[in-house]
Amino acid sequence: MSQHAPPRTAAGPGGGPRTRLHYIDNLRVALTVLVVLHHAALTYSNIPVWFYLEPVGDASAGLLDLFIVLNQTYFMGLFFLLSGYFTPGSADRRGVRGFVRERLVRLGVPFLLFVLLVRPLLMIPPYQDAVAQGLAGDMPFWLFAIVAYDPGPMWFVEVLLVFGLAYALVRRLRRDRGRAPEPRPADGARLRWLWPVVGFTLALAVVSFLWRWVNPAPYYWPVLGLPSPNYLPQYVSLFAVGILAFRGNWATRLPGAAGWYGAGTALTALVAFFAAQGALGGAEAAAGTPQALALMVLETFLSVGTILALLVFFRRFVAGGGPLSRFLSANAFAVYVLHPLVLVAGGVLLAGWEAPAAVKFLALSALAVPGCWALAAAVRAVPGVKRIL
């Protein structure tokens, strides 16, 4: 995470950058791989929120649980931040109406296709399990699929569509008041970042603490299919930060020192969080208590620090845009939409193999990651599909 200046980007139409930020493409690819690994871990974990579950029951499943919980603290929030970053430029180029149409096509259509075509296939293993355990009764498959509805990983697309439409509404109101976007600062303009980052982290921690106190929701919201409602304040705020980051040209102005700060605070917060958990005997602190607030502050410093470290690390060391990078980036969204098919098929394929949970996770991941990109590329080769995937 060097102090070297980031690559410069020229201003394009509407104030957007003409030069593609390849490191952001590469970061989104890495996050998409992490999504695949996250759901592969769910298959063999003790957390029953996936289409195909195989409770192996050995101690290594606890390691998968830890992997899942740590991912949850930052990775979807980072997805929302990156999505927010590209939102203003898209609206600048297309106008508000064009932006809304584009969001409905690129997000709404894949969401509907997943729910109508992909999800029924994914519900076959849960239905078979329910029948085998006598839980389905005489319920036909089609009714079971409706009663057990949730959008699976497409909850992110669902929420992102809502955020995009809300942004379009705000932008329309601002335009009606005669307020146009200000010019973006130059790449070399100095950015005051430390205290704003600290202030944002503390504010997000307090808001998240209050949210979890007044809304002690379970780890899942049915119908909407939101698997992590506790993190809604993070998702909303980081999407907004992404918008501000675009307008302020923060992607290129953020200094390398921010990466070191992020890595240091994330590591410190992680150690302190585990120490605090040990002091609590491994139990969760009751909502609204000082202990819960302290844990929330540590968790938020962990998430914000990790996000900063990843942004600067990828900008400095993973900024290439070669053929492989372009292939992976072009197919990343399709991978996100289609990866449950590959994971469920792979889980069924490995079902007869007796091995520790962590070993089966590694085997499934090794099959699924290349399989997801192969499936995505094949589907996108169908004429017209690239318009929505």
Secondary structure as UniProt FT lines:
FT   HELIX           13..15
FT   HELIX           22..44
FT   HELIX           60..72
FT   TURN            73..74
FT   HELIX           75..103
FT   HELIX           104..108
FT   HELIX           109..113
FT   HELIX           114..118
FT   HELIX           119..122
FT   HELIX           124..132
FT   TURN            133..134
FT   TURN            137..138
FT   HELIX           141..147
FT   HELIX           152..154
FT   HELIX           155..176
FT   TURN            177..178
FT   TURN            187..188
FT   HELIX           194..214
FT   TURN            222..225
FT   HELIX           229..231
FT   HELIX           232..247
FT   TURN            248..249
FT   HELIX           250..253
FT   HELIX           257..279
FT   TURN            280..282
FT   TURN            287..288
FT   HELIX           290..317
FT   HELIX           323..330
FT   HELIX           332..349
FT   TURN            350..352
FT   HELIX           357..380
FT   TURN            383..384
FT   HELIX           385..387
//
